[in-house]
Amino acid sequence: MTRPNALVIRTPEGIEFSLPLAGPFSRMLALAVDLAVIATLGSVLRQVIAPLMFFGEDVAGAVQIVLYFAITILYSVATEWMWRGQTLGKRLLGLRVVDARGLRLEPSQIVVRNLMRALDALPALYLVGGIACVVSRHRQRLGDLAAGTAVVRNEAVAKPDLDRLLGSKYNSLGESRHLVARLRQRVTPEVAGVALEALLRRDRLDPAARLAVFADLAAYFRELVPYPPEIVEQITDEAYVRDVVEILYMSRGKPAHVATV
């Protein structure tokens, strides 16, 4: 059953999951943190451009306005790209920007949503953006609507006993280190969570549903990061998903850093 106030994403392989949407209040708190960071950077900026006062207050003021706007945009774009959809404020509040269709968040989307801040902030205190968040289906401000993004809440998930779940079976996928790194880079935390949940509940599924679920998941992972046929041709769909989950969640017998940002 779909939760209210959630972004429901369905992959081309038929995998469906939902993400809790961030509300206007939590987003404003995150914005307040980010504005405090930007204000601090702005105070440093004023010290840097102080020598421009030699050319007059108007020149120094104009330069300060342009650079302050640039810092605001660059801060948001750089942090959201580097931290996969999070600024410092979003990290502290447990929020994250995602592609509304469940695809990988692209740099162009991050740039568009942040350039639109100037419009969302009108006439003051983000009134336009706040109204858009309240009335839009997925709580999107104008920047999110233009970029095709949404802001969701990161949910704390209880860590399962991975050693018991995964065991000590040989993982042939782990031999190709560059493909392992690619998997960890490309698989989103949400899809990783779906695959882990499928393994946790596999014994509760009837045989036909179990085959279908792992066939869809395996097809998704195979398309996302293709492995050489000689490595994967003898692996069943369920074993393939199990090996991918081990790569995503385990590192030398310890939990890997997945789904943390």
C-alpha positions as CSV (number, residue, x, y, z in Angstrom):
1,M,0.0,0.0,0.0
2,T,1.4,3.4,-1.0
3,R,2.2,5.7,1.8
4,P,0.6,9.2,1.7
5,N,3.0,12.1,0.9
6,A,5.4,9.8,-0.9
7,L,7.2,9.8,-4.2
8,V,6.4,6.5,-5.9
9,I,9.0,5.4,-8.4
10,R,8.6,2.5,-10.8
11,T,11.7,1.3,-12.7
12,P,11.5,0.0,-16.3
13,E,12.0,-3.5,-14.9
14,G,8.8,-3.2,-12.8
15,I,10.5,-2.6,-9.5
16,E,8.4,-0.1,-7.4
17,F,9.4,1.7,-4.3
18,S,8.3,4.9,-2.5
19,L,10.2,7.6,-0.8
20,P,8.8,9.9,1.9
21,L,8.6,13.5,0.6
22,A,10.2,16.3,2.6
23,G,7.7,18.9,3.9
24,P,8.0,22.7,3.5
25,F,9.0,23.1,7.2
26,S,11.9,20.7,7.1
27,R,13.1,22.2,3.8
28,M,13.0,25.7,5.3
29,L,15.1,24.6,8.2
30,A,17.6,23.1,5.8
31,L,17.6,26.3,3.8
32,A,18.2,28.3,7.0
33,V,21.3,26.3,7.7
34,D,22.5,26.8,4.1
35,L,21.9,30.5,4.3
36,A,23.9,30.7,7.4
37,V,26.8,29.0,5.6
38,I,26.4,31.3,2.7
39,A,26.3,34.3,5.0
40,T,29.6,33.2,6.5
41,L,31.2,32.8,3.1
42,G,29.8,36.3,2.2
43,S,31.5,37.9,5.2
44,V,34.8,36.4,4.0
45,L,34.0,37.7,0.6
46,R,33.6,41.3,1.9
47,Q,37.0,41.1,3.4
48,V,38.5,39.9,0.1
49,I,36.9,42.7,-2.0
50,A,37.6,45.4,0.5
51,P,40.4,46.9,-1.6
52,L,37.9,47.6,-4.3
53,M,36.6,50.4,-2.2
54,F,39.4,52.4,-3.7
55,F,37.4,52.5,-6.9
56,G,34.2,53.7,-5.1
57,E,31.4,52.2,-3.1
58,D,29.2,51.6,-6.1
59,V,31.9,49.5,-7.8
60,A,32.6,47.5,-4.7
61,G,28.8,47.0,-4.0
62,A,28.2,45.8,-7.6
63,V,31.0,43.3,-7.4
64,Q,29.8,42.1,-4.0
65,I,26.3,41.5,-5.3
66,V,27.5,39.5,-8.3
67,L,29.9,37.4,-6.3
68,Y,27.4,36.8,-3.6
69,F,24.9,35.4,-6.2
70,A,27.7,33.3,-7.6
71,I,28.6,31.9,-4.2
72,T,25.0,31.1,-3.5
73,I,24.7,29.1,-6.7
74,L,28.1,27.5,-6.6
75,Y,27.6,26.4,-3.0
76,S,24.3,24.7,-3.7
77,V,25.4,23.1,-7.0
78,A,28.8,21.9,-5.7
79,T,27.4,20.4,-2.5
80,E,24.4,18.7,-4.1
81,W,26.6,17.2,-6.8
82,M,29.4,16.1,-4.5
83,W,27.0,14.7,-1.8
84,R,24.5,13.2,-4.2
85,G,21.7,15.6,-3.7
86,Q,22.5,17.1,-0.4
87,T,23.7,20.5,0.9
88,L,25.0,20.8,4.4
89,G,21.5,21.8,5.6
90,K,19.9,18.8,3.9
91,R,22.5,16.5,5.4
92,L,21.7,17.8,8.9
93,L,18.0,17.5,8.4
94,G,18.1,14.1,6.6
95,L,16.9,15.4,3.2
96,R,18.1,14.7,-0.3
97,V,17.3,15.8,-3.8
98,V,16.4,12.9,-6.2
99,D,15.3,12.6,-9.8
100,A,11.5,12.4,-9.7
101,R,11.6,9.5,-12.1
102,G,14.1,7.4,-10.2
103,L,17.0,8.0,-12.6
104,R,20.4,9.2,-11.7
105,L,20.6,12.8,-10.7
106,E,22.3,14.7,-13.4
107,P,24.5,17.9,-13.1
108,S,22.1,19.8,-15.4
109,Q,19.2,19.1,-13.1
110,I,21.1,20.4,-10.1
111,V,22.1,23.6,-12.0
112,V,18.5,24.2,-13.2
113,R,16.9,23.8,-9.8
114,N,19.4,26.1,-8.2
115,L,19.3,28.8,-10.9
116,M,15.5,28.9,-10.3
117,R,16.0,29.8,-6.7
118,A,15.9,33.5,-7.7
119,L,12.3,33.0,-8.9
120,D,11.3,30.7,-6.0
121,A,12.5,33.3,-3.5
122,L,10.1,36.0,-4.8
123,P,8.8,38.3,-3.5
124,A,10.5,37.5,-0.2
125,L,11.1,34.6,2.2
126,Y,10.7,32.0,-0.6
127,L,6.9,32.8,-0.8
128,V,6.6,31.5,-4.4
129,G,8.6,28.4,-3.8
130,G,6.7,27.7,-0.5
131,I,3.3,28.0,-2.2
132,A,4.5,25.7,-5.0
133,C,5.6,23.1,-2.4
134,V,2.2,23.2,-0.7
135,V,0.1,22.9,-3.9
136,S,2.3,20.6,-6.1
137,R,1.7,16.9,-6.1
138,H,5.2,16.0,-5.0
139,R,5.9,19.1,-2.9
140,Q,8.1,20.6,-5.5
141,R,9.1,24.2,-5.8
142,L,9.4,25.8,-9.2
143,G,13.0,24.8,-9.5
144,D,12.2,21.2,-8.8
145,L,9.4,21.2,-11.4
146,A,11.7,22.7,-14.0
147,A,14.5,20.2,-13.3
148,G,12.3,17.2,-12.8
149,T,13.5,16.7,-9.2
150,A,12.0,16.2,-5.7
151,V,13.3,16.4,-2.2
152,V,12.8,13.3,0.0
153,R,13.6,12.3,3.6
154,N,16.2,9.8,4.3
155,E,14.7,7.1,6.5
156,A,16.8,5.3,9.1
157,V,16.8,1.6,8.3
158,A,17.6,-1.0,10.9
159,K,20.8,-2.9,9.9
160,P,20.1,-6.6,9.2
161,D,22.5,-9.4,10.1
162,L,24.3,-9.4,6.8
163,D,26.8,-12.1,7.8
164,R,23.9,-14.5,8.4
165,L,22.0,-13.4,5.3
166,L,24.9,-13.4,2.9
167,G,27.0,-16.1,4.5
168,S,30.5,-16.9,3.2
169,K,29.6,-18.0,-0.4
170,Y,32.2,-17.2,-3.0
171,N,31.3,-14.0,-4.9
172,S,32.5,-14.1,-8.5
173,L,31.3,-10.6,-9.1
174,G,33.8,-9.2,-6.6
175,E,36.8,-10.3,-8.6
176,S,36.5,-7.3,-11.1
177,R,37.4,-4.4,-8.9
178,H,36.6,-1.7,-11.5
179,L,33.1,-3.2,-12.0
180,V,32.6,-3.4,-8.2
181,A,33.4,0.3,-8.0
182,R,31.0,1.0,-10.8
183,L,28.2,-0.9,-9.1
184,R,28.7,1.1,-5.9
185,Q,28.7,4.3,-7.8
186,R,25.6,3.6,-10.0
187,V,23.2,1.7,-7.8
188,T,21.1,4.2,-5.8
189,P,20.5,3.6,-2.1
190,E,16.8,3.1,-2.8
191,V,17.4,0.2,-5.3
192,A,20.0,-1.3,-3.0
193,G,17.4,-1.3,-0.2
194,V,14.8,-2.9,-2.5
195,A,17.3,-5.7,-3.4
196,L,18.2,-6.2,0.3
197,E,14.5,-6.3,1.2
198,A,13.9,-8.9,-1.5
199,L,16.6,-11.2,0.0
200,L,15.2,-10.7,3.5
201,R,11.7,-11.7,2.4
202,R,12.5,-14.3,-0.2
203,D,11.3,-17.3,1.9
204,R,7.9,-15.6,2.3
205,L,7.3,-15.4,-1.4
206,D,5.6,-18.1,-3.4
207,P,7.9,-19.8,-6.0
208,A,6.5,-17.9,-9.0
209,A,6.7,-14.5,-7.3
210,R,10.2,-15.3,-6.0
211,L,11.5,-16.1,-9.5
212,A,9.8,-13.0,-11.0
213,V,11.2,-10.6,-8.4
214,F,14.8,-11.8,-8.7
215,A,14.6,-11.9,-12.5
216,D,13.6,-8.3,-12.6
217,L,16.3,-7.2,-10.1
218,A,19.0,-9.2,-11.8
219,A,18.0,-7.8,-15.2
220,Y,18.2,-4.3,-13.8
221,F,21.7,-4.9,-12.3
222,R,23.0,-6.6,-15.4
223,E,21.9,-3.7,-17.6
224,L,23.3,-1.1,-15.2
225,V,26.8,-2.6,-15.0
226,P,27.4,-5.4,-17.6
227,Y,29.8,-8.1,-16.5
228,P,31.7,-10.4,-19.0
229,P,29.5,-13.4,-19.9
230,E,32.1,-15.9,-18.7
231,I,31.7,-14.5,-15.2
232,V,27.9,-14.4,-14.9
233,E,26.5,-16.9,-17.4
234,Q,26.3,-19.7,-14.7
235,I,24.8,-17.6,-11.9
236,T,21.1,-17.8,-11.2
237,D,19.1,-14.5,-10.9
238,E,18.8,-14.9,-7.1
239,A,22.5,-15.6,-6.7
240,Y,23.3,-12.6,-8.9
241,V,21.2,-10.3,-6.7
242,R,22.8,-11.8,-3.6
243,D,26.3,-11.1,-5.0
244,V,25.4,-7.5,-5.9
245,V,23.9,-6.9,-2.4
246,E,27.1,-8.3,-0.8
247,I,29.1,-5.9,-2.9
248,L,26.9,-2.9,-2.0
249,Y,26.7,-3.6,1.7
250,M,29.8,-5.6,2.6
251,S,33.5,-4.7,2.4
252,R,36.0,-7.3,3.6
253,G,33.4,-8.7,5.9
254,K,32.3,-5.4,7.2
255,P,29.3,-3.3,6.2
256,A,30.2,-1.0,3.3
257,H,29.2,2.7,3.2
258,V,26.0,2.4,1.2
259,A,22.9,4.6,1.3
260,T,24.6,7.0,3.7
261,V,24.1,10.2,1.6
